[in-house]
């Protein structure tokens, strides 16, 4: 895994965490949606830079290497 791939996988993990946090409060989710703009842009840029845009299978393999707990195997 090279540095651009690591950065892309980490950006995806940050986006996932931000989305979970924004959507955790079901009372008023539309007001939290703008908070996702920056993490989405970061993830998109990192995915393009690593050549992973459109290659979700490779991205998810990298994410599982970095964060095995996100694979769902611990549930």
C-alpha positions in Angstrom: 0.0 0.0 0.0 1.5 3.3 -1.0 1.1 6.7 0.7 -1.7 7.9 -1.6 -3.7 4.8 -1.0 -3.2 5.1 2.7 -4.4 8.7 2.6 -7.4 7.7 0.5 -8.4 5.0 2.9 -7.9 7.3 5.9 -10.0 10.0 4.2 -12.8 7.5 3.7 -12.7 6.4 7.3 -12.9 10.0 8.4 -15.9 10.6 6.1 -17.6 7.5 7.5 -17.0 8.8 11.0 -18.3 12.2 10.1 -21.4 10.8 8.4 -22.2 8.6 11.4 -21.8 11.6 13.8 -24.0 13.8 11.6 -26.7 11.2 11.2 -26.6 10.1 14.8 -29.1 12.8 15.9 -32.3 11.8 14.1 -34.1 14.9 15.5 -32.6 17.3 12.9 -30.2 15.7 10.4 -30.7 18.2 7.5 -28.9 20.9 9.5 -25.9 18.6 10.0 -25.5 17.7 6.3 -23.2 20.7 5.5 -20.7 19.3 8.0 -20.1 16.5 5.5 -19.0 18.7 2.6 -15.4 19.0 3.7 -14.9 15.3 4.5 -16.6 14.3 1.2 -14.3 16.6 -0.8 -11.3 15.3 1.0 -12.2 11.7 0.3 -13.0 12.4 -3.4 -9.7 14.2 -3.9 -7.8 11.5 -2.1 -9.5 8.7 -4.1 -8.8 10.4 -7.4 -5.2 11.0 -6.4 -4.7 7.4 -5.5 -6.4 6.1 -8.6 -9.1 4.5 -6.5 -12.1 6.5 -7.8 -14.5 4.0 -9.1 -12.5 1.1 -7.6 -14.5 0.5 -4.4 -13.3 -3.1 -4.1 -9.7 -2.0 -3.8 -10.6 0.9 -1.5 -12.5 -1.4 0.9 -9.6 -3.9 1.0 -7.3 -1.0 2.0 -9.8 0.2 4.6 -10.0 -3.3 6.1 -6.2 -3.4 6.3 -6.1 -0.1 8.2 -9.3 -0.6 10.3 -10.3 -4.3 10.5 -13.1 -3.3 12.9 -14.9 -1.7 9.9 -15.3 -5.0 8.1 -18.1 -6.1 10.3 -16.4 -9.3 11.2 -16.3 -8.3 14.9 -20.1 -8.2 15.1 
